[in-house]
């Protein structure tokens, strides 16, 4: 295949292949003019073998094909994947081996190959080996390591009997992972470590040997927001054969939300030791705050109480002084039945109690209508006696004036 220049082929399909593709088999494409590519379609190479036909490939077989974006190999019985066998492709948007079989893989089989989402019409970043059993039952250690930017990996129905813990350690951008339809019975408990972008996991048709330690990935998927696609079933124990792994877990495995983290199991939540410490510190701080508030209020109360008691004593003493002054004034004034020089005095009115403004001040009292009362009494006595008292040299008017003067003098002097 050395002369394909008119027109430049954008999509190449080779059918009914059987035998070997020597190196280089596609050297005529090294001068491919990428400027003529229709961007609505990806550049593609597909090799389809005769059903059951063998295919031998080696490093350099695909020299000159670095413009290819998608590669397909179908129904080919491949004896071996040599080191760097696909390195001439550079970066692919899509890689797929389907059908046939693979005799063996090598650690460096994929060296030089990169699979990433490209700017082609449909960005994929997908690597697939599907329905193509690997005769050794395992992938060589580090086989997938060169695929550091791949976003989808499918190793479905590849006859894998075991899975290494570090199989996907370098595929840190993978979002979709399928290892369905294989023969392994358990997963290493750190196989997904570092796969922070993982969103979908397919473990369907894998006959797991169900035990509480082997179904760890069920809780892990919940904690890391990974959706498990399809039904995960048990192969063992026989009582749970072909039953969902979730049923086995619910019936046999108590859930520990803390996992390997020190803490208190409060199903369905875990209170880690750091959270418990935080709770203790918070409660202690609250207790100290309440104690400080109590001490402050208690101190204020002890300071205020003596002052309050003193004010009460002063108030009570002032009330007693007022009562004493009132009683003293009342005792200084003769009763209404007592007269001065034979004249009767009017009764003390209650209004007199209000005459005191201060304990040391006594205001003079005005007896309203006092002269009228005296005149009435004098008139009554004059009419009754018609004669002035013996030994009295005063006239009636003089005597009345004198009595009034004596009354005023007595009142003024408190007699």
C-alpha positions in Angstrom: 0.0 0.0 0.0 2.4 2.6 -1.2 0.5 4.8 -3.7 -2.8 6.3 -2.4 -2.5 10.0 -3.4 -5.4 10.7 -5.7 -7.7 11.2 -3.9 -6.3 11.2 -0.4 -8.2 8.5 1.5 -9.8 9.8 4.7 -11.5 6.5 5.7 -9.7 3.2 5.0 -11.4 -0.2 5.4 -9.4 -3.4 4.7 -11.5 -6.7 4.6 -10.8 -10.4 4.7 -7.4 -10.1 6.1 -5.5 -13.2 7.1 -1.8 -13.6 7.7 0.7 -10.8 8.5 1.0 -7.1 7.9 4.7 -6.5 7.4 6.5 -3.4 8.5 5.8 -0.9 7.0 2.5 -1.8 5.4 1.2 1.8 5.0 4.2 3.8 4.1 2.4 5.4 1.2 0.2 7.4 3.5 3.1 9.4 5.1 2.4 12.3 2.8 -1.3 12.5 3.4 -2.6 16.0 3.0 -4.6 16.7 6.2 -5.8 20.0 4.7 -8.2 18.0 2.4 -9.9 16.3 5.4 -13.7 16.8 5.7 -14.0 17.8 9.4 -17.5 16.4 9.6 -16.0 12.9 9.6 -13.1 11.4 11.5 -10.1 9.9 9.7 -10.4 6.2 10.2 -8.5 2.9 9.6 -10.4 -0.4 10.0 -8.9 -3.9 9.5 -11.3 -6.9 9.4 -10.0 -10.4 9.3 -11.6 -13.4 7.8 -13.6 -15.1 10.5 -11.0 -16.9 12.5 -8.2 -15.5 10.4 -4.8 -14.8 12.0 -3.0 -11.5 12.0 0.6 -10.8 12.8 1.6 -7.2 13.4 4.8 -5.6 14.7 6.2 -2.2 15.5 6.3 -0.1 12.4 3.4 -1.8 10.7 1.3 1.4 10.9 4.1 3.8 10.0 2.8 6.9 8.2 -0.7 6.6 9.8 -0.3 9.4 12.4 -3.2 11.4 10.9 -5.7 8.6 11.8 -8.2 9.5 14.6 -10.0 6.2 15.0 -8.7 2.6 14.7 -10.8 -0.6 14.5 -9.5 -4.2 14.4 -12.2 -6.9 14.1 -12.3 -10.7 14.2 -8.5 -11.1 14.1 -6.7 -13.9 16.0 -3.6 -12.0 17.2 -0.8 -14.1 18.5 0.9 -11.3 20.3 0.9 -7.5 20.8 4.6 -6.6 20.5 6.2 -3.6 22.2 5.1 -0.2 20.7 3.0 -1.9 18.1 0.6 1.0 17.8 3.0 3.9 18.5 2.8 5.2 14.9 -0.8 6.3 15.5 0.3 8.9 18.0 -2.9 10.1 19.6 -6.3 8.4 18.8 -9.8 9.5 19.6 -11.0 6.0 19.5 -9.3 2.5 19.7 -11.2 -0.8 19.5 -10.2 -4.4 19.1 -13.4 -6.6 18.8 -13.7 -10.3 18.3 -11.0 -12.8 17.6 -8.5 -13.3 20.4 -5.2 -12.1 21.8 -2.5 -14.5 22.6 -0.5 -12.3 25.0 0.2 -8.8 26.0 3.4 -7.1 27.0 4.0 -4.3 29.5 5.2 -2.0 26.7 2.6 -3.0 24.0 0.9 0.4 24.1 4.1 2.5 24.4 3.9 5.5 22.2 0.1 5.3 21.9 -2.1 8.0 23.5 -5.9 7.9 23.6 -7.7 11.2 24.3 -10.8 13.2 23.5 -9.9 15.0 20.3 -11.5 17.8 18.3 -13.0 15.3 15.9 -16.8 15.5 15.3 -17.4 13.3 18.3 -14.8 13.6 21.0 -14.6 10.2 22.7 -11.2 9.3 24.3 -12.2 5.6 24.3 -10.1 2.4 24.5 -12.0 -0.9 24.0 -11.1 -4.6 23.9 -14.4 -6.3 23.5 -15.3 -10.0 23.0 -11.7 -10.7 22.5 -10.4 -13.2 25.0 -6.8 -12.9 26.3 -5.4 -16.4 26.3 -3.2 -15.8 29.3 -6.2 -14.7 31.4 -4.5 -11.5 32.4 -3.1 -8.3 31.1 0.6 -7.7 31.5 1.5 -5.5 34.4 1.5 -1.9 33.4 -0.2 -2.7 30.1 -2.6 0.3 30.3 -0.1 2.8 31.9 0.6 4.8 28.7 -3.1 5.8 28.4 -2.9 8.7 30.8 -5.6 10.8 29.1 -8.1 8.1 28.2 -11.7 8.8 29.5 -13.4 5.5 28.7 -11.9 2.0 29.2 -13.8 -1.1 28.3 -12.3 -4.6 28.9 -15.5 -6.6 28.4 -15.6 -10.3 27.9 -11.8 -10.6 27.6 -11.5 -13.7 29.8 -9.6 -12.0 32.6 -9.2 -14.4 35.6 -7.6 -11.8 37.8 -7.2 -8.0 38.2 -4.1 -6.3 39.5 -4.5 -3.6 42.1 -2.5 -1.1 40.0 -4.1 -2.0 36.7 -5.7 1.5 36.3 -3.3 3.5 38.5 -2.2 5.8 35.6 -5.6 6.2 34.0 -6.6 9.1 36.4 -8.9 10.8 33.9 -11.1 7.8 33.3 -14.8 8.4 33.7 -16.3 5.2 32.4 -14.9 1.8 33.3 -16.2 -1.6 32.3 -14.6 -4.9 33.3 -17.9 -6.8 32.8 -18.2 -10.4 31.6 -14.8 -11.5 33.0 -14.0 -14.5 35.2 -12.3 -12.9 38.2 -14.0 -13.4 41.5 -12.8 -10.5 43.6 -11.5 -7.0 43.3 -8.4 -5.6 45.1 -9.7 -3.1 47.6 -7.5 -0.2 46.3 -8.0 -0.8 42.6 -9.9 2.5 42.2 -7.5 4.6 44.3 -6.7 7.8 42.5 -9.5 7.5 40.0 -11.2 10.7 41.2 -12.9 11.3 37.8 -14.6 7.9 37.8 -18.4 8.2 37.4 -19.7 4.9 36.0 -18.6 1.3 36.8 -19.8 -1.8 35.0 -19.3 -5.1 36.9 -22.1 -7.0 35.4 -21.8 -10.7 34.5 -18.8 -11.2 36.9 -19.3 -14.3 39.1 -18.1 -12.7 42.4 -17.2 -14.8 45.4 -19.4 -12.7 47.7 -18.1 -12.0 51.1 -18.3 -8.9 53.3 -14.7 -8.1 52.3 -15.2 -8.7 48.6 -18.2 -6.5 48.2 -16.4 -3.4 49.6 -16.9 -1.6 46.3 -20.6 -1.2 47.0 -20.1 1.1 49.9 -17.1 2.7 48.1 -19.3 3.6 45.1 -21.8 5.3 47.4 -19.2 7.3 49.2 -17.5 8.5 46.0 -20.6 9.1 43.9 -19.9 6.3 41.4 -22.8 4.8 39.6 -22.7 1.0 39.2 -24.1 0.0 35.8 -25.9 -3.3 35.5 -26.4 -6.0 38.1 -23.5 -7.2 40.2 -24.2 -10.9 41.1 -22.7 -13.5 43.3 -21.2 -16.8 42.0 -20.3 -18.0 45.5 -21.5 -19.0 48.0 -23.9 -21.4 46.3 -26.9 -20.1 48.4 -26.5 -16.7 46.7 -25.6 -18.0 43.2 -26.8 -15.4 40.6 -28.3 -13.2 43.3 -27.4 -9.6 43.6 -24.4 -8.7 45.7 -26.5 -6.0 47.4 -28.8 -8.8 48.8 -25.8 -10.6 50.2 -24.5 -7.5 51.8 -27.8 -6.5 53.3 -28.3 -9.9 54.9 -24.8 -10.6 56.0 -22.6 -7.5 56.4 -23.3 -4.9 59.1 -22.6 -1.5 57.7 -19.8 0.5 59.3 -20.0 4.1 58.0 -16.6 4.8 59.6 -14.7 2.1 57.6 -11.1 2.3 58.6 -11.4 5.8 60.1 -11.4 6.0 63.9 -14.7 7.2 65.1 -18.1 6.3 66.6 -20.5 4.3 64.4 -23.9 6.0 64.6 -25.5 4.2 61.6 -26.0 5.5 59.0 -23.5 8.2 59.9 -19.9 8.1 61.3 -18.8 10.6 63.9 -15.0 10.6 63.4 -12.7 11.2 66.2 -12.0 14.7 64.9 -15.8 15.4 64.9 -16.1 14.1 68.4 -13.3 16.3 69.5 -15.0 19.2 67.9 -18.3 18.4 69.7 -16.4 18.3 73.1 -14.7 21.6 72.5 -18.0 23.2 71.5 -19.8 21.9 74.5 -16.9 23.0 76.8 -17.0 26.5 75.3 -20.7 26.7 75.8 -20.4 25.6 79.5 -17.6 28.1 80.1 -19.7 30.9 78.6 -22.8 30.0 80.7 -20.6 29.9 83.8 -19.2 33.3 83.1 -22.7 34.8 82.6 -23.9 33.3 85.9 -20.9 34.6 87.8 -21.4 38.1 86.2 -25.0 38.2 87.2 -24.4 36.9 90.7 -21.7 39.5 91.2 -23.9 42.3 90.1 -26.7 41.0 92.4 -24.3 41.0 95.4 -23.2 44.5 94.6 -26.7 45.9 94.2 -28.4 44.2 97.2 -26.7 46.3 100.0 -27.5 49.5 98.1 -31.1 48.4 97.7 -31.4 47.5 101.4 -29.9 50.9 102.4 -32.5 52.7 100.2 -35.3 50.7 101.8 -34.0 51.6 105.3 -33.9 55.3 104.4 -37.4 55.1 103.0 -38.8 53.3 106.0 -37.0 55.8 108.3 -38.5 58.8 106.4 -42.0 57.3 106.7 -41.5 56.9 110.5 -40.3 60.6 110.7 -43.4 61.7 108.8 -45.7 59.7 111.1 -43.9 61.2 114.2 -44.2 64.7 112.9 -47.9 64.3 112.1 -48.6 62.8 115.6 -46.7 65.6 117.3 -48.6 68.4 115.5 -51.9 66.7 116.4 -51.0 66.5 120.0 -50.0 70.2 120.2 -53.5 71.3 119.1 -56.2 71.1 121.8 -59.3 69.1 120.9 -62.4 70.8 119.5 -64.2 70.6 122.8 -61.5 72.7 124.5 -61.7 76.5 124.4 -59.5 79.4 125.0 -60.9 81.7 127.7 -64.2 79.9 127.4 -64.3 79.9 123.5 -64.5 76.6 121.6 -62.1 75.8 118.8 -63.1 74.1 115.6 -62.1 70.5 114.9 -58.8 69.8 113.1 -59.4 68.9 109.5 -57.7 66.1 107.7 -56.4 68.5 105.2 -53.9 69.6 107.9 -51.9 66.4 107.3 -50.9 67.5 103.9 -49.3 70.7 105.2 -45.9 69.1 105.8 -43.4 69.2 102.9 -40.2 68.4 104.8 -39.6 66.8 108.2 -38.1 70.0 109.8 -40.7 72.4 108.4 -44.1 73.1 109.9 -46.2 75.6 108.0 -48.7 77.9 109.7 -52.3 76.7 109.4 -55.1 78.9 108.2 -58.4 78.1 109.8 -60.9 78.9 107.2 -64.0 80.8 108.4 -62.6 80.9 111.9 -63.9 84.4 112.7 -67.4 83.4 111.6 -67.4 80.5 114.0 -66.2 82.7 116.9 -68.8 85.3 116.2 -71.6 82.7 116.3 -70.4 81.4 119.6 -70.1 84.9 121.1 -73.5 85.9 119.9 -75.0 82.8 121.5 -73.4 83.5 124.9 -74.4 87.2 124.9 -77.9 86.3 124.2 -77.9 83.7 126.9 -76.3 85.7 129.7 -77.1 89.3 128.8 -74.6 90.3 131.4 -70.8 90.5 131.1 -68.7 88.2 133.3 -68.0 89.5 136.9 -64.6 91.0 137.5 -64.1 91.6 133.8 -63.4 95.2 132.9 -63.6 94.6 129.2 -66.5 95.4 127.1 -68.1 92.7 125.0 -66.3 93.7 121.9 -63.0 94.1 123.7 -63.5 90.7 125.3 -64.2 89.1 121.9 -61.1 90.8 120.4 -59.0 89.6 123.3 -60.2 86.1 123.0 -59.5 86.1 119.3 -56.0 87.4 120.0 -55.4 84.8 122.7 -56.5 82.1 120.3 -54.2 83.3 117.6 -51.4 83.6 120.0 -52.0 80.1 121.4 -52.2 78.6 117.9 -49.0 80.4 116.9 -47.1 79.1 119.9 -48.5 75.6 119.7 -50.4 75.8 123.1 
